[in-house]
Structure formats: C-alpha cells, structure tokens
Amino acid sequence: MENQTTVVTEFILLGLSSDPQMQIFLFSVFLVIYLITLGGNIVIMVVIRADSHLHTPMYFFLFHLSFVDICYSSVTVPNMLMNFLAAHKTISVNGCITQMFFMLLSAGAEVFILLAMAYDRYVAICDPLRYMERMSKGICVLLVSGTWTTGFFYALLNTVFTLKLHFCGYNQIHHFSCELPPLLQLSCTETLTNQVGLLTSIVIFGSSSFLFTLISYIHIISTILRIRSAEGRRKAFSTCSSHLIVVGLLYLTAFFQYTKPSSVSSVMLDEMFSFQYSILTPMLNPIIYSLKNKEVKTAVGKMLGKIKFLK
C-alpha cells in the first residue's frame, strides 16, 4: 500500500533497449538521424530564402514545414540521446508534461501545414486563374499563423487535462519520449476525461484536417485526369507528388497509433509508429522534396555551385 501512495516526482524513460552496448549503437544511429534532419531541413530553408524563384506560396509553406520538422525532432531526440549515455534515465513530471506539450504542438502544426499545402496545390491545379488572388502573401501568412494557433490549442487541450492527473507508485514509461498514451497508463487517478479529450481533439483537429486534405486531392486528381495531354498530366501531378507522399507517411502511422484498439497494442509497436512520425518523417521530408522536386534540386545545385566558386 505504501508504494501506491508514493507521489511520483520523476519518470524513468526505459527507451528502446537496456543493453549498454546496444544503447551506444542506438546513440550513434539516432545522432546521425538527428544531424541529417537538422542539416536537410536547414538546407531547404536556406535555399528557399536565398533563391528568389522559390518565393512562392508552395515554397513558403515548405519553408515552414521544415521549421516544424526541426522543432518536432528537437523536442524528443536530444533528450533521447542523453538517455542513451546516462546511468539514470529520468525526467521530472513537469519536464515530461512540457515535452508532451511541445510534441503535440509540433504534431498539430505539421498536420495543418500539410493541409495548407494541400489547399495551395488545389488552387494551383483546380483554379489557376485565381491563384495569385486566393494565395496572396497575406493569406499565406494567415494560414501559417492558423496552423500554429490550432496546434497550440490542440496541445493545450490535452495538456490541461494531463495536469489534473496524479501519479503514484510505478513511474517507468515504456517509451523513449513522454507521449500521452503511455503517460495515461501511469496515472493512479481516473483517465476517462483524458481519453475522451484525446479522442475529441483527434476527431476535431486530426480527422478534419485529413478530411479536407482528402477532399482537396479528390478534386486535384479529378482535374488532372481531365487534362488531355500526357505531358500536362505528368507536370500537374509532379507538383503535388512529394506532398502526397509526406501526407501518407504521417497520417497512416499517426492515426493508427492513436486509434488502434488496445488488443493490438504493444510497447514495440507503439515505439515503432512513434519513431516513424516523430523522428523518421522529419528526416525524410527534405529528402523527399529534394528528390521529387526539380526546382528544389536546381536551387540546391546553384547554391552548391556558389559555395565551390567562393572556395
């Protein structure tokens, strides 16, 4: 009974492995992933800012997507790297909830940045004559501001409910970060309100953004199929193929993680999906846009050429 009434002041993040040698290996792997994430997204941001040809709404949103990806990865990976090398892999309760808040904020912002990018592609392909009017600089700034505002309220809603929980006794989190589902499992008080709040926020924020993105692409694909020339269809589809891949990677894993039934839940499965959308996707996004987008590849080539010339 004593353990049940002991107030928890810190959590232990068990991470991906308890084997010291494996932890050194994982430290090296995740350090490389993090450096690639930082480097790739910073390059995308610098190239977009430096090349005047990329000062368009499409690349304005891509710039902010790269910034969100840096934030998303930086919320979890540095702490994970320290835990790989630390003897005591602890994080305070307040620190854990703070990390959870910024993870939810970054995730919410990313989802709605992707929605803004889907809307941009919808206007460009389905209503090109009014593109400059409907995607003016003011509207683009408003859309980006809206993504952060929405992400903030998504994070705040779930964080406020979490702050009301009490943790006692068992304090080990079978995860590498303070995600909400594993955190709820440690509460010694009722979590029904939290679960309802999480489900409600997913339906309102996540499902609505997915639905609007899906509707945008139904119209986009329908418009592309009506283009008579094969070359015209290829060019139109190439402008949104990168975004479609990124959207698929994020939504498939994130929705399965938060909506799967408890009967198919496992620590390894939860960590695998969390790794996909919180660490791997931010690394892959700049790679996907660099490989699939001719304008980005050209701009990167110009920048590298200038660097060689200066040397």
BAMAR-403235 format. One record per residue (C-alpha): residue number from 0; residue in one letter; x, y, z. Coordinates in Angstrom, 2 decimals, always signed. Example, Ala and Ser with C-alpha at 12.3 -4.5 7.8 and 13.67 -1.06 7.14 Angstrom:
BAMAR-403235
seq	type	X	Y	Z
0	a	+12.30	-4.50	+7.80 $
1	s	+13.67	-1.06	+7.14 $
This chain:
BAMAR-403235
seq	type	X	Y	Z
0	m	+0.00	+0.00	+0.00 $
1	e	+2.91	+2.33	+0.66 $
2	n	+4.06	+2.18	-2.95 $
3	q	+0.56	+3.01	-4.13 $
4	t	+0.50	+6.27	-2.16 $
5	t	+4.03	+7.40	-3.00 $
6	v	+3.84	+10.59	-5.04 $
7	v	+5.88	+10.35	-8.23 $
8	t	+8.11	+13.36	-8.92 $
9	e	+10.01	+11.91	-11.88 $
10	f	+9.61	+9.26	-14.54 $
11	i	+12.09	+6.74	-15.89 $
12	l	+12.15	+6.55	-19.69 $
13	l	+13.07	+2.94	-20.45 $
14	g	+13.75	+3.79	-24.09 $
15	l	+14.45	+1.29	-26.83 $
16	s	+16.91	-1.01	-25.05 $
17	s	+18.51	-1.70	-21.67 $
18	d	+21.63	-3.30	-23.18 $
19	p	+24.60	-0.87	-22.68 $
20	q	+26.28	-1.90	-25.94 $
21	m	+23.03	-1.58	-27.88 $
22	q	+22.49	+1.85	-26.35 $
23	i	+25.87	+3.04	-27.69 $
24	f	+24.88	+1.75	-31.12 $
25	l	+21.46	+3.42	-30.90 $
26	f	+23.08	+6.66	-29.78 $
27	s	+25.20	+6.66	-32.95 $
28	v	+22.23	+5.82	-35.18 $
29	f	+19.93	+8.49	-33.74 $
30	l	+22.70	+11.08	-33.68 $
31	v	+23.16	+10.55	-37.43 $
32	i	+19.38	+10.73	-37.97 $
33	y	+19.16	+13.95	-35.99 $
34	l	+22.07	+15.57	-37.84 $
35	i	+20.54	+14.60	-41.18 $
36	t	+17.19	+16.03	-40.02 $
37	l	+18.76	+19.31	-38.96 $
38	g	+21.03	+19.56	-41.99 $
39	g	+18.38	+18.62	-44.55 $
40	n	+15.70	+20.95	-43.22 $
41	i	+18.11	+23.84	-42.71 $
42	v	+19.33	+23.44	-46.30 $
43	i	+15.72	+23.53	-47.54 $
44	m	+15.04	+26.70	-45.53 $
45	v	+18.25	+28.44	-46.66 $
46	v	+17.69	+27.52	-50.32 $
47	i	+14.09	+28.78	-50.27 $
48	r	+15.11	+32.02	-48.59 $
49	a	+18.10	+32.59	-50.92 $
50	d	+16.52	+31.72	-54.29 $
51	s	+14.01	+34.31	-55.50 $
52	h	+12.47	+31.75	-57.88 $
53	l	+11.22	+29.86	-54.82 $
54	h	+9.46	+32.86	-53.27 $
55	t	+6.03	+31.39	-53.99 $
56	p	+3.25	+30.12	-51.69 $
57	m	+4.20	+26.49	-52.30 $
58	y	+7.75	+27.01	-51.04 $
59	f	+6.63	+29.43	-48.34 $
60	f	+4.72	+26.53	-46.79 $
61	l	+7.62	+24.13	-47.41 $
62	f	+9.90	+26.56	-45.52 $
63	h	+7.59	+26.42	-42.52 $
64	l	+7.19	+22.64	-42.79 $
65	s	+10.98	+22.32	-42.49 $
66	f	+10.93	+24.60	-39.44 $
67	v	+8.19	+22.47	-37.83 $
68	d	+10.17	+19.30	-38.57 $
69	i	+13.23	+20.75	-36.82 $
70	c	+11.09	+21.61	-33.79 $
71	y	+9.38	+18.21	-33.79 $
72	s	+12.64	+16.28	-33.89 $
73	s	+14.37	+18.57	-31.37 $
74	v	+11.66	+18.02	-28.77 $
75	t	+12.49	+14.31	-28.43 $
76	v	+15.83	+13.32	-29.96 $
77	p	+18.32	+15.37	-27.84 $
78	n	+16.77	+14.04	-24.62 $
79	m	+16.80	+10.53	-26.09 $
80	l	+20.50	+10.86	-26.96 $
81	m	+21.33	+11.93	-23.41 $
82	n	+19.39	+8.97	-22.00 $
83	f	+21.35	+6.53	-24.15 $
84	l	+24.51	+7.62	-22.32 $
85	a	+23.02	+8.34	-18.88 $
86	a	+23.01	+5.90	-15.99 $
87	h	+19.75	+7.33	-14.66 $
88	k	+17.26	+7.94	-17.46 $
89	t	+14.92	+10.16	-15.52 $
90	i	+12.77	+13.14	-16.40 $
91	s	+10.70	+15.20	-13.96 $
92	v	+6.91	+15.01	-14.12 $
93	n	+6.73	+18.68	-15.15 $
94	g	+9.52	+18.15	-17.69 $
95	c	+7.68	+15.16	-19.12 $
96	i	+4.41	+17.08	-19.47 $
97	t	+6.30	+20.01	-21.02 $
98	q	+7.86	+17.67	-23.58 $
99	m	+4.44	+16.20	-24.30 $
100	f	+3.00	+19.71	-24.84 $
101	f	+5.65	+20.66	-27.42 $
102	m	+5.33	+17.29	-29.15 $
103	l	+1.58	+17.84	-29.52 $
104	l	+2.15	+21.45	-30.62 $
105	s	+4.63	+20.37	-33.31 $
106	a	+2.40	+17.50	-34.45 $
107	g	-0.65	+19.76	-34.68 $
108	a	+1.28	+22.45	-36.56 $
109	e	+2.67	+19.87	-39.01 $
110	v	-0.76	+18.43	-39.76 $
111	f	-2.21	+21.85	-40.57 $
112	i	+0.85	+22.99	-42.54 $
113	l	+0.28	+19.92	-44.71 $
114	l	-3.38	+20.92	-45.03 $
115	a	-2.37	+24.44	-46.12 $
116	m	-0.03	+22.88	-48.70 $
117	a	-2.88	+20.68	-49.96 $
118	y	-5.09	+23.76	-50.33 $
119	d	-2.29	+25.54	-52.20 $
120	r	-2.00	+22.64	-54.68 $
121	y	-5.81	+22.54	-55.02 $
122	v	-5.96	+26.21	-56.00 $
123	a	-2.93	+25.93	-58.32 $
124	i	-4.37	+22.98	-60.25 $
125	c	-8.14	+23.43	-59.98 $
126	d	-8.41	+27.24	-60.08 $
127	p	-5.14	+28.50	-61.64 $
128	l	-6.58	+31.78	-62.97 $
129	r	-7.37	+32.95	-59.44 $
130	y	-4.22	+31.51	-57.85 $
131	m	-2.48	+34.81	-57.07 $
132	e	-5.71	+36.23	-55.64 $
133	r	-6.54	+33.24	-53.45 $
134	m	-2.93	+32.59	-52.36 $
135	s	-1.75	+36.15	-51.72 $
136	k	+1.03	+36.82	-49.23 $
137	g	-1.45	+37.94	-46.60 $
138	i	-3.50	+34.75	-46.93 $
139	c	-0.36	+32.58	-46.75 $
140	v	+0.77	+34.33	-43.55 $
141	l	-2.74	+33.91	-42.14 $
142	l	-2.73	+30.19	-42.95 $
143	v	+0.66	+29.64	-41.29 $
144	s	-0.43	+31.63	-38.23 $
145	g	-3.55	+29.49	-38.11 $
146	t	-1.53	+26.28	-38.15 $
147	w	+0.46	+27.31	-35.07 $
148	t	-2.66	+28.61	-33.30 $
149	t	-4.52	+25.37	-33.98 $
150	g	-1.53	+23.30	-32.90 $
151	f	-1.32	+25.34	-29.70 $
152	f	-4.96	+24.72	-28.78 $
153	y	-4.62	+21.01	-29.65 $
154	a	-1.62	+20.75	-27.30 $
155	l	-3.19	+22.93	-24.61 $
156	l	-6.43	+20.91	-24.52 $
157	n	-4.63	+17.64	-23.82 $
158	t	-2.02	+19.19	-21.50 $
159	v	-4.58	+20.86	-19.23 $
160	f	-6.32	+17.53	-18.66 $
161	t	-2.97	+15.82	-18.03 $
162	l	-2.01	+18.40	-15.39 $
163	k	-5.02	+17.28	-13.34 $
164	l	-3.75	+13.70	-13.11 $
165	h	-1.92	+12.28	-10.10 $
166	f	+0.97	+9.84	-10.49 $
167	c	+1.93	+7.48	-7.70 $
168	g	+3.84	+4.24	-7.31 $
169	y	+5.00	+2.90	-10.69 $
170	n	+7.00	+5.52	-12.63 $
171	q	+8.57	+3.67	-15.57 $
172	i	+7.50	+4.74	-19.07 $
173	h	+7.99	+2.02	-21.66 $
174	h	+8.84	+4.55	-24.33 $
175	f	+11.65	+6.85	-25.46 $
176	s	+9.58	+10.03	-25.00 $
177	c	+6.66	+11.39	-22.99 $
178	e	+3.81	+10.64	-25.35 $
179	l	+0.30	+10.94	-23.95 $
180	p	-0.97	+7.31	-24.21 $
181	p	+1.90	+5.73	-22.19 $
182	l	+1.68	+8.61	-19.71 $
183	l	-2.01	+7.93	-19.06 $
184	q	-1.19	+4.34	-18.17 $
185	l	+0.84	+5.53	-15.15 $
186	s	-1.91	+7.64	-13.63 $
187	c	-3.39	+6.45	-10.35 $
188	t	-6.50	+8.57	-10.97 $
189	e	-9.32	+8.23	-13.49 $
190	t	-8.19	+8.98	-17.08 $
191	l	-11.57	+8.80	-18.84 $
192	t	-11.66	+12.58	-19.26 $
193	n	-8.18	+12.50	-20.81 $
194	q	-9.12	+9.70	-23.18 $
195	v	-12.30	+11.49	-24.24 $
196	g	-10.33	+14.74	-24.65 $
197	l	-7.68	+13.00	-26.75 $
198	l	-10.28	+11.29	-28.94 $
199	t	-12.26	+14.52	-29.32 $
200	s	-9.18	+16.55	-30.27 $
201	i	-8.14	+13.89	-32.79 $
202	v	-11.59	+13.97	-34.36 $
203	i	-11.79	+17.77	-34.40 $
204	f	-8.21	+18.58	-35.40 $
205	g	-6.75	+15.43	-36.94 $
206	s	-9.74	+13.92	-38.72 $
207	s	-11.00	+17.28	-40.01 $
208	s	-7.59	+18.16	-41.48 $
209	f	-7.34	+14.69	-43.03 $
210	l	-10.85	+15.02	-44.49 $
211	f	-10.15	+18.43	-46.04 $
212	t	-6.81	+17.16	-47.39 $
213	l	-8.56	+14.13	-48.87 $
214	i	-11.26	+16.29	-50.48 $
215	s	-8.58	+18.57	-51.94 $
216	y	-6.81	+15.63	-53.53 $
217	i	-10.03	+14.15	-54.89 $
218	h	-10.58	+17.44	-56.76 $
219	i	-6.90	+17.62	-57.75 $
220	i	-6.82	+14.08	-59.19 $
221	s	-10.16	+14.61	-60.92 $
222	t	-8.81	+17.79	-62.56 $
223	i	-5.54	+16.13	-63.57 $
224	l	-7.38	+13.23	-65.21 $
225	r	-9.31	+15.71	-67.36 $
226	i	-6.10	+17.17	-68.79 $
227	r	-5.82	+15.90	-72.35 $
228	s	-2.05	+15.70	-72.84 $
229	a	+0.01	+13.09	-71.01 $
230	e	+2.78	+15.66	-70.50 $
231	g	+0.32	+18.08	-68.93 $
232	r	-0.94	+15.41	-66.56 $
233	r	+2.62	+14.46	-65.61 $
234	k	+3.61	+18.06	-64.87 $
235	a	+0.46	+18.70	-62.85 $
236	f	+0.91	+15.55	-60.79 $
237	s	+4.63	+16.20	-60.23 $
238	t	+3.79	+19.45	-58.40 $
239	c	+1.91	+17.55	-55.68 $
240	s	+3.52	+14.08	-55.64 $
241	s	+6.05	+14.99	-52.93 $
242	h	+3.33	+16.41	-50.70 $
243	l	+1.15	+13.34	-51.24 $
244	i	+3.98	+11.01	-50.12 $
245	v	+4.66	+13.10	-46.99 $
246	v	+0.95	+13.22	-46.10 $
247	g	+0.67	+9.45	-46.49 $
248	l	+3.68	+8.77	-44.26 $
249	l	+2.39	+11.00	-41.48 $
250	y	-1.31	+10.16	-41.44 $
251	l	-1.05	+6.39	-41.82 $
252	t	+1.25	+5.99	-38.82 $
253	a	-0.16	+8.72	-36.57 $
254	f	-3.79	+7.68	-36.97 $
255	f	-3.02	+4.00	-36.42 $
256	q	-1.02	+4.87	-33.31 $
257	y	-3.82	+6.88	-31.70 $
258	t	-6.88	+4.95	-32.89 $
259	k	-5.77	+1.30	-32.83 $
260	p	-7.61	-0.94	-30.34 $
261	s	-5.82	-1.88	-27.13 $
262	s	-5.92	-5.55	-28.18 $
263	v	-3.26	-4.91	-30.85 $
264	s	-1.17	-2.55	-28.71 $
265	s	+2.36	-3.42	-27.68 $
266	v	+5.38	-1.49	-26.47 $
267	m	+7.41	-2.34	-29.57 $
268	l	+4.56	-1.45	-31.95 $
269	d	+3.89	+1.86	-30.17 $
270	e	+7.56	+2.82	-30.28 $
271	m	+7.86	+1.83	-33.94 $
272	f	+4.97	+4.06	-35.03 $
273	s	+6.06	+6.89	-32.77 $
274	f	+9.56	+6.66	-34.27 $
275	q	+8.03	+6.85	-37.76 $
276	y	+6.05	+10.05	-37.38 $
277	s	+8.13	+11.93	-34.78 $
278	i	+11.70	+11.13	-35.86 $
279	l	+11.84	+9.42	-39.26 $
280	t	+9.29	+11.62	-41.08 $
281	p	+11.07	+14.91	-40.18 $
282	m	+14.26	+13.40	-41.62 $
283	l	+12.58	+12.09	-44.78 $
284	n	+10.58	+15.22	-45.65 $
285	p	+13.51	+17.31	-47.00 $
286	i	+14.89	+14.24	-48.80 $
287	i	+11.54	+13.57	-50.48 $
288	y	+11.11	+17.20	-51.56 $
289	s	+14.70	+17.37	-52.79 $
290	l	+14.44	+14.18	-54.86 $
291	k	+10.92	+14.73	-56.23 $
292	n	+11.05	+18.47	-56.87 $
293	k	+13.06	+19.72	-59.85 $
294	e	+13.05	+23.36	-58.72 $
295	v	+14.46	+22.47	-55.30 $
296	k	+17.17	+20.28	-56.85 $
297	t	+18.10	+23.11	-59.23 $
298	a	+18.26	+25.64	-56.39 $
299	v	+20.39	+23.31	-54.24 $
300	g	+22.72	+22.80	-57.20 $
301	k	+23.08	+26.55	-57.69 $
302	m	+23.84	+27.05	-54.00 $
303	l	+26.48	+24.29	-54.02 $
304	g	+27.98	+25.81	-57.17 $
305	k	+28.27	+29.20	-55.48 $
306	i	+29.94	+27.62	-52.43 $
307	k	+32.51	+25.87	-54.65 $
308	f	+33.15	+29.10	-56.54 $
309	l	+33.79	+31.00	-53.28 $
310	k	+36.31	+28.36	-52.22 $
